[in-house]
């Protein structure tokens, strides 16, 4: 969708059926064929190493791959390099996540029973080593019991994946890969992901690869970030980005599912695209408006009466949105990173901007999942997009999905519609199409209430659940003539 907003960009991607689905890994042979077919005609390649090695991000947490086979699959990158020596290869490979909850939806089956304890045990062990524990934490750690076979399986796979992170550094070192990102999916300041990060950072510093490899929170957005990097490198440019926050505390807030202040993540996300931070708005090519919490980040589905007071006492949303409108009136390019909440956009922010009549003027908008998922998406759209009409279409899509679905419709349907139908978050029985139509109808109604809908009329033709659960939806939308 982002690539289509730039008329000079030709993007080739594999067919969806090649990529597997959720826990089902992609067909490794078909992935290899895609990467090698016609490679001599390409300028840049953006490669997910988790897809190449394991068949996808979720399969990377479930696999029983032998080291020899994983290393063999890395060899495809060397074949690409030999076939097209001038090709720029940008790759990314996640540090394996360690969710802080019990669920086997995207993890091994035992994570449904032992997930939180696996996370908490290692979190406390790491905290004890680095900073020390309180007596209460010491007692908590001593009380955590997990079957040995569970710990062995989980930690063995983590060690394997860490080894593959280090193996990727070798491909960067020998010039097979030009640039590498090792993002942290659902990270925390202590525990498994922090320990893995420490090992990988030590290795890349030992090899002197600090300037060609970046490690920071994120995952789902990295391919977009590297697409933007390719566009900037092809054009020989390094755009300047100037951020401004909705709250004075914004730069220092550590978002949910991340391990560092928002400003530190921002530095990485700007640099990975080939852009740089500006010192003042007058110097910037893009003004990046960051809708942050006032002081504490909550989930987007939290009811209004449960929202933390600092969303209003430490954040002046009216002033923030009016500044956006004023910059747009001055002819500036403004992108909105809607990271006030986790897992959904800020409906109040969007309504303010709609009342000001400026949603269609944004050069990028997103408000989904984690702060860094949103941030990378917004920066990529802002730096790649040149056709404002197509950009506005993408803004329509993201508002419908990120704000109306994630923050408003999903929690209502989960709380009211599914129980009334005898269905569950992961169990639609034979009524998935009925649930999808309930969602589609409400999303259309909510979007049509916006003034923006008259300037950018959009019809939602279809809603579907690609992974047969409520967490995400797919949509087919079209403009109304």
C-alpha positions as CSV (number, residue, x, y, z in Angstrom):
1,X,0.0,0.0,0.0
2,X,2.8,2.4,0.8
3,X,4.7,1.5,-2.4
4,X,1.6,2.4,-4.4
5,X,1.8,6.0,-3.2
6,X,5.1,6.5,-5.1
7,X,4.7,6.2,-8.9
8,X,8.4,5.7,-9.5
9,X,8.7,2.7,-7.2
10,X,8.3,-0.8,-8.6
11,X,7.8,-3.3,-5.8
12,X,7.9,-7.1,-6.3
13,X,6.5,-9.3,-3.5
14,X,5.8,-13.0,-3.3
15,X,2.2,-14.2,-3.5
16,X,0.5,-14.6,-0.1
17,X,0.1,-18.4,-0.5
18,X,3.9,-18.7,-0.7
19,X,4.3,-17.1,2.7
20,X,2.5,-19.7,4.8
21,X,-0.1,-18.7,7.4
22,X,0.3,-18.0,11.1
23,X,1.9,-21.2,12.6
24,X,2.2,-22.9,9.2
25,X,5.7,-22.0,7.8
26,X,6.3,-20.8,4.3
27,X,7.5,-23.2,1.6
28,X,11.3,-22.7,1.8
29,X,11.9,-23.9,-1.8
30,X,9.4,-21.4,-3.2
31,X,10.8,-18.6,-1.1
32,X,14.3,-19.4,-2.5
33,X,12.9,-19.4,-6.1
34,X,11.3,-16.1,-5.6
35,X,14.5,-14.5,-4.3
36,X,16.5,-15.8,-7.2
37,X,14.2,-15.4,-10.1
38,X,14.9,-12.2,-12.0
39,X,17.3,-11.0,-9.4
40,X,19.6,-9.5,-12.0
41,X,17.0,-6.8,-12.8
42,X,16.6,-5.5,-9.3
43,X,18.3,-2.6,-7.5
44,X,17.4,-3.4,-3.8
45,X,16.2,-6.5,-1.9
46,X,14.5,-6.3,1.5
47,X,14.7,-9.8,3.1
48,X,13.1,-11.1,6.2
49,X,15.6,-13.7,7.5
50,X,12.9,-15.1,9.8
51,X,11.0,-15.9,6.7
52,X,14.0,-17.2,4.8
53,X,15.2,-19.5,7.7
54,X,12.1,-20.5,9.5
55,X,9.2,-19.8,7.2
56,X,7.9,-16.8,9.1
57,X,8.1,-14.9,12.4
58,X,5.7,-17.1,14.3
59,X,7.3,-20.3,12.9
60,X,10.7,-18.9,14.2
61,X,9.3,-19.5,17.8
62,X,8.1,-23.1,17.0
63,X,10.7,-24.7,14.7
64,X,12.9,-27.7,15.2
65,X,15.4,-26.8,12.5
66,X,18.8,-28.3,12.3
67,X,21.7,-25.8,12.3
68,X,23.1,-27.2,9.0
69,X,19.8,-26.6,7.2
70,X,19.5,-23.1,8.6
71,X,23.0,-22.2,7.4
72,X,22.3,-23.7,4.0
73,X,19.2,-21.4,3.7
74,X,21.5,-18.4,4.4
75,X,23.4,-19.4,1.3
76,X,20.6,-18.1,-0.8
77,X,21.8,-14.6,0.0
78,X,25.2,-15.4,-1.3
79,X,23.6,-16.7,-4.5
80,X,21.7,-13.4,-4.8
81,X,25.0,-11.5,-4.4
82,X,26.8,-13.6,-7.1
83,X,23.9,-13.2,-9.5
84,X,23.7,-9.4,-9.1
85,X,26.9,-7.9,-7.5
86,X,25.4,-4.4,-7.6
87,X,22.3,-5.4,-5.7
88,X,21.8,-3.7,-2.3
89,X,20.5,-6.3,0.2
90,X,18.8,-5.0,3.3
91,X,17.9,-7.8,5.8
92,X,16.2,-8.0,9.1
93,X,15.9,-10.8,11.7
94,X,14.1,-10.6,15.1
95,X,15.4,-11.2,18.5
96,X,13.0,-13.9,19.7
97,X,10.3,-12.4,21.9
98,X,9.2,-13.6,25.4
99,X,5.6,-12.5,26.0
100,X,4.6,-11.7,29.6
101,X,1.4,-13.7,29.5
102,X,0.0,-17.2,29.2
103,X,-1.0,-17.9,25.6
104,X,0.1,-20.5,23.0
105,X,-1.6,-18.5,20.2
106,X,1.7,-17.6,18.7
107,X,4.1,-19.6,20.9
108,X,4.8,-23.2,21.7
109,X,1.8,-25.1,23.2
110,X,3.2,-25.0,26.7
111,X,3.2,-21.2,26.7
112,X,-0.5,-21.4,27.5
113,X,0.3,-22.8,30.9
114,X,3.9,-21.6,31.6
115,X,4.3,-18.4,29.5
116,X,4.1,-15.8,32.3
117,X,6.2,-17.8,34.6
118,X,8.9,-18.3,31.9
119,X,9.0,-14.6,31.3
120,X,8.9,-13.6,35.0
121,X,11.5,-16.1,36.1
122,X,14.1,-14.9,33.7
123,X,13.1,-11.3,34.3
124,X,13.8,-11.6,38.0
125,X,17.0,-13.6,37.4
126,X,18.3,-10.9,35.1
127,X,17.2,-8.1,37.5
128,X,19.0,-9.9,40.4
129,X,22.2,-10.1,38.4
130,X,22.1,-6.5,37.2
131,X,20.5,-4.5,40.0
132,X,19.5,-6.9,42.8
133,X,16.2,-8.0,44.1
134,X,14.0,-6.9,47.0
135,X,13.1,-9.5,49.6
136,X,9.6,-9.8,48.1
137,X,11.1,-10.3,44.6
138,X,13.6,-12.8,45.9
139,X,10.7,-14.8,47.5
140,X,8.7,-14.6,44.3
141,X,11.6,-16.0,42.2
142,X,12.1,-18.8,44.6
143,X,8.5,-19.8,44.4
144,X,8.4,-20.0,40.5
145,X,8.4,-23.7,39.4
146,X,8.5,-24.7,35.8
147,X,9.0,-28.2,34.4
148,X,12.6,-28.8,33.3
149,X,11.5,-30.0,29.9
150,X,9.6,-26.7,29.2
151,X,12.6,-24.6,30.2
152,X,15.0,-26.8,28.1
153,X,12.8,-26.6,25.0
154,X,12.3,-22.9,25.2
155,X,15.8,-21.9,26.1
156,X,17.3,-24.3,23.4
157,X,15.3,-22.6,20.7
158,X,16.2,-19.2,22.0
159,X,19.9,-20.2,21.9
160,X,19.5,-21.5,18.4
161,X,17.9,-18.3,17.2
162,X,20.5,-16.2,18.9
163,X,23.2,-18.2,17.1
164,X,21.4,-17.4,13.8
165,X,21.4,-13.7,14.8
166,X,25.2,-14.0,15.1
167,X,25.4,-15.9,11.9
168,X,23.6,-13.0,10.1
169,X,26.3,-10.7,11.4
170,X,28.8,-12.8,9.6
171,X,26.9,-12.2,6.3
172,X,27.0,-8.5,7.1
173,X,30.7,-8.7,7.8
174,X,31.7,-10.4,4.6
175,X,29.6,-8.1,2.4
176,X,26.8,-10.5,1.5
177,X,24.3,-8.2,3.3
178,X,24.7,-4.4,3.0
179,X,22.6,-3.4,6.0
180,X,21.0,-5.4,8.8
181,X,18.3,-4.7,11.4
182,X,17.8,-6.9,14.4
183,X,14.5,-5.7,15.9
184,X,13.1,-6.7,19.3
185,X,9.5,-7.9,19.2
186,X,7.6,-7.3,22.5
187,X,10.7,-6.5,24.5
188,X,11.2,-5.7,28.2
189,X,14.1,-4.0,30.1
190,X,15.1,-7.3,31.8
191,X,14.8,-11.0,30.9
192,X,15.2,-13.1,27.9
193,X,15.1,-10.4,25.2
194,X,17.4,-8.1,27.1
195,X,19.9,-11.0,27.6
196,X,19.7,-11.9,23.9
197,X,20.2,-8.2,22.9
198,X,23.3,-8.0,25.1
199,X,24.9,-10.9,23.4
200,X,24.2,-9.7,19.9
201,X,25.3,-6.2,20.7
202,X,28.6,-7.4,22.1
203,X,29.2,-9.5,19.0
204,X,28.5,-6.7,16.5
205,X,30.7,-4.3,18.5
206,X,33.5,-6.9,18.5
207,X,33.3,-7.1,14.7
208,X,33.0,-3.3,14.3
209,X,29.6,-3.5,12.6
210,X,27.8,-0.9,14.8
211,X,27.2,1.5,11.8
212,X,25.8,-1.2,9.5
213,X,23.5,-3.0,12.0
214,X,20.8,-1.5,14.2
215,X,19.0,-3.1,17.1
216,X,15.9,-1.5,18.5
217,X,12.2,-2.3,19.5
218,X,9.9,-3.2,16.6
219,X,9.2,-6.0,14.2
220,X,6.1,-5.8,12.0
221,X,7.2,-2.4,10.5
222,X,10.8,-3.2,9.6
223,X,10.2,-4.1,6.0
224,X,8.5,-0.7,5.5
225,X,11.4,1.1,7.1
226,X,13.9,-0.7,4.8
227,X,11.7,0.1,1.8
228,X,12.0,3.8,2.8
229,X,15.8,3.4,3.2
230,X,16.0,1.9,-0.4
231,X,14.0,4.9,-1.8
232,X,16.2,7.4,0.0
233,X,19.4,5.7,-1.1
234,X,18.2,5.4,-4.7
235,X,17.4,9.1,-4.8
236,X,20.7,10.1,-3.0
237,X,18.8,11.9,-0.3
238,X,18.7,12.1,3.5
239,X,15.5,13.8,4.5
240,X,15.3,15.7,7.8
241,X,12.6,14.9,10.3
242,X,11.6,17.2,13.2
243,X,9.4,15.6,16.0
244,X,7.1,17.3,18.3
245,X,5.1,15.6,21.1
246,X,1.7,16.0,22.6
247,X,3.1,15.9,26.1
248,X,6.3,17.4,27.6
249,X,6.9,14.0,29.1
250,X,6.5,12.2,25.8
251,X,10.2,11.8,24.8
252,X,10.9,10.0,28.2
253,X,7.9,7.6,28.3
254,X,8.7,3.9,28.0
255,X,5.8,2.5,25.9
256,X,4.1,-0.8,26.6
257,X,5.9,-3.8,25.1
258,X,9.1,-1.8,24.7
259,X,12.3,-1.3,26.7
260,X,13.4,2.3,26.2
261,X,12.1,5.9,26.1
262,X,10.1,7.0,23.0
263,X,12.8,9.4,21.9
264,X,15.5,6.8,21.9
265,X,13.4,4.5,19.7
266,X,12.7,7.5,17.5
267,X,16.4,8.1,16.8
268,X,16.8,4.5,15.6
269,X,13.6,4.5,13.5
270,X,14.6,7.7,11.7
271,X,18.2,6.6,11.0
272,X,17.2,3.2,9.7
273,X,15.2,4.9,6.9
274,X,18.3,6.9,5.8
275,X,16.8,10.0,7.2
276,X,18.1,12.2,10.1
277,X,16.6,14.3,12.9
278,X,16.4,18.1,12.3
279,X,17.3,20.6,15.0
280,X,14.4,22.9,14.2
281,X,11.1,22.8,12.2
282,X,12.4,25.3,9.7
283,X,15.1,22.8,8.6
284,X,12.8,19.8,8.3
285,X,11.4,18.0,5.3
286,X,8.8,16.3,7.5
287,X,7.3,17.4,10.7
288,X,6.5,14.3,12.8
289,X,3.7,14.8,15.2
290,X,3.8,12.2,18.0
291,X,0.6,11.7,19.9
292,X,2.0,10.2,23.1
293,X,0.4,9.5,26.5
294,X,0.5,12.2,29.1
295,X,2.6,10.1,31.5
296,X,1.5,6.5,31.5
297,X,0.6,4.4,28.4
298,X,-2.5,2.2,28.5
299,X,-4.3,-0.1,26.0
300,X,-6.6,1.6,23.5
301,X,-9.5,-0.6,24.6
302,X,-9.5,0.8,28.1
303,X,-13.0,2.3,28.9
304,X,-13.1,6.1,29.1
305,X,-13.7,6.1,32.9
306,X,-10.5,4.0,33.4
307,X,-8.1,6.2,31.4
308,X,-5.3,7.5,33.4
309,X,-5.8,11.1,34.5
310,X,-2.5,12.1,33.0
311,X,-3.9,11.7,29.5
312,X,-5.5,15.1,30.2
313,X,-3.5,16.6,33.0
314,X,-0.1,15.9,31.4
315,X,-1.3,16.2,27.7
316,X,-2.9,19.2,25.9
317,X,-4.5,17.4,23.0
318,X,-6.4,20.4,21.7
319,X,-3.2,22.4,21.4
320,X,-1.4,19.4,19.8
321,X,-4.0,19.0,17.1
322,X,-4.2,22.8,16.4
323,X,-0.4,22.8,16.0
324,X,-0.8,20.1,13.3
325,X,-3.4,22.2,11.6
326,X,-1.3,25.3,11.7
327,X,1.7,23.6,10.2
328,X,-0.4,22.1,7.4
329,X,-1.9,25.6,6.8
330,X,1.7,26.8,6.4
331,X,2.3,24.2,3.6
332,X,4.4,21.9,5.7
333,X,4.5,18.1,5.3
334,X,3.1,16.7,8.6
335,X,2.9,13.0,9.6
336,X,1.1,11.8,12.6
337,X,2.4,8.9,14.8
338,X,-0.6,8.1,16.9
339,X,1.1,6.3,19.9
340,X,-1.0,7.6,22.8
341,X,-2.2,4.0,23.4
342,X,-1.0,0.5,22.7
343,X,-3.0,-1.6,20.2
344,X,-5.1,1.1,18.7
345,X,-5.3,4.8,17.8
346,X,-6.7,7.7,19.7
347,X,-10.3,8.4,18.6
348,X,-10.3,11.8,20.4
349,X,-7.2,13.0,18.5
350,X,-8.7,11.9,15.1
351,X,-12.0,13.6,15.9
352,X,-10.2,16.8,16.8
353,X,-8.3,16.7,13.5
354,X,-11.5,15.9,11.6
355,X,-13.2,19.0,13.1
356,X,-10.2,21.0,12.0
357,X,-10.6,19.6,8.5
358,X,-7.0,18.4,8.1
359,X,-7.0,14.6,8.1
360,X,-6.7,14.5,4.3
361,X,-3.6,16.8,4.5
362,X,-1.5,14.5,6.5
363,X,1.4,12.8,4.6
364,X,1.1,9.8,6.9
365,X,-1.0,8.3,9.7
366,X,-0.9,5.1,11.8
367,X,-1.9,4.1,15.2
368,X,-1.6,0.3,15.5
369,X,-0.1,-2.3,17.8
370,X,3.1,-1.0,19.5
371,X,4.6,2.4,19.5
372,X,7.4,1.3,17.2
373,X,5.1,-0.6,14.8
374,X,3.2,2.7,14.4
375,X,6.3,4.8,14.2
376,X,8.0,2.8,11.5
377,X,4.8,2.7,9.4
378,X,4.3,6.5,9.6
379,X,7.9,7.3,8.8
380,X,8.0,5.0,5.8
381,X,4.7,6.4,4.4
382,X,6.0,10.0,5.0
383,X,9.3,9.4,3.3
384,X,8.1,7.2,0.4
385,X,4.8,8.7,-0.5
386,X,4.5,11.4,-3.3
387,X,0.9,11.0,-4.5
388,X,-1.3,12.8,-1.9
389,X,-4.5,11.3,-3.2
390,X,-3.1,7.7,-2.7
391,X,-1.7,8.8,0.7
392,X,-5.2,10.0,1.8
393,X,-6.6,6.6,0.8
394,X,-4.1,4.9,3.0
395,X,-5.0,7.3,5.8
396,X,-8.6,6.2,5.4
397,X,-7.6,2.6,5.7
398,X,-5.5,3.2,8.8
399,X,-8.2,5.3,10.6
400,X,-10.8,2.6,9.9
401,X,-8.5,-0.2,11.1
402,X,-6.4,1.4,13.8
403,X,-8.9,3.7,15.4
404,X,-12.3,2.4,14.7
405,X,-11.6,-1.3,14.7
406,X,-8.8,-1.7,17.2
407,X,-9.9,0.9,19.7
408,X,-13.7,1.0,19.4
409,X,-15.4,-1.8,17.4
410,X,-13.2,-4.7,18.5
411,X,-13.7,-4.3,22.2
412,X,-17.5,-3.7,21.8
413,X,-18.0,-6.8,19.6
414,X,-15.9,-8.9,21.9
415,X,-17.9,-7.7,25.0
416,X,-21.4,-7.7,23.5
417,X,-21.8,-9.4,20.1
418,X,-19.7,-12.5,20.5
419,X,-21.2,-13.6,23.9
420,X,-24.7,-13.0,22.5
421,X,-23.9,-15.3,19.6
422,X,-22.3,-17.9,21.8
423,X,-18.9,-17.2,20.1
424,X,-15.4,-16.4,21.4
425,X,-12.4,-14.3,20.6
426,X,-10.7,-17.3,18.9
427,X,-13.8,-19.3,18.2
428,X,-16.3,-18.2,15.6
429,X,-17.6,-21.7,14.9
430,X,-19.3,-21.5,11.5
431,X,-20.3,-17.9,11.8
432,X,-17.1,-16.0,11.0
433,X,-18.7,-14.3,8.0
434,X,-21.6,-13.1,10.2
435,X,-19.1,-11.6,12.7
436,X,-17.1,-10.0,9.8
437,X,-20.3,-8.4,8.4
438,X,-21.2,-7.0,11.9
439,X,-17.7,-5.4,12.0
440,X,-17.9,-4.1,8.4
441,X,-21.2,-2.5,8.9
442,X,-20.2,-0.7,12.1
443,X,-16.8,0.4,10.7
444,X,-18.6,1.9,7.7
445,X,-21.1,3.8,9.9
446,X,-18.3,5.2,12.1
447,X,-16.2,6.3,9.1
448,X,-19.1,7.9,7.4
449,X,-19.7,10.1,10.5
450,X,-16.4,11.9,9.8
451,X,-16.3,15.1,7.8
452,X,-13.2,13.5,6.2
453,X,-15.5,10.9,4.7
454,X,-17.1,13.5,2.4
455,X,-13.7,14.7,1.2
456,X,-12.4,11.1,0.8
457,X,-15.5,8.9,0.4
458,X,-14.6,5.2,1.0
459,X,-16.6,2.0,0.8
460,X,-15.6,-1.0,2.8
461,X,-16.3,-3.8,0.4
462,X,-15.3,-6.7,2.7
463,X,-13.9,-7.4,6.1
464,X,-12.3,-10.8,6.9
465,X,-10.2,-12.4,9.7
466,X,-7.0,-13.7,8.1
467,X,-6.0,-15.6,11.3
468,X,-9.6,-16.4,12.4
469,X,-9.4,-14.4,15.6
470,X,-10.4,-10.9,16.6
471,X,-7.0,-9.4,17.0
472,X,-6.6,-8.2,13.4
473,X,-8.8,-7.8,10.4
474,X,-8.2,-7.6,6.6
475,X,-10.2,-5.1,4.6
476,X,-10.9,-4.5,0.9
477,X,-11.8,-0.8,0.5
478,X,-12.4,1.4,-2.5
479,X,-13.1,5.0,-3.2
480,X,-16.6,6.1,-4.0
481,X,-16.8,7.9,-7.4
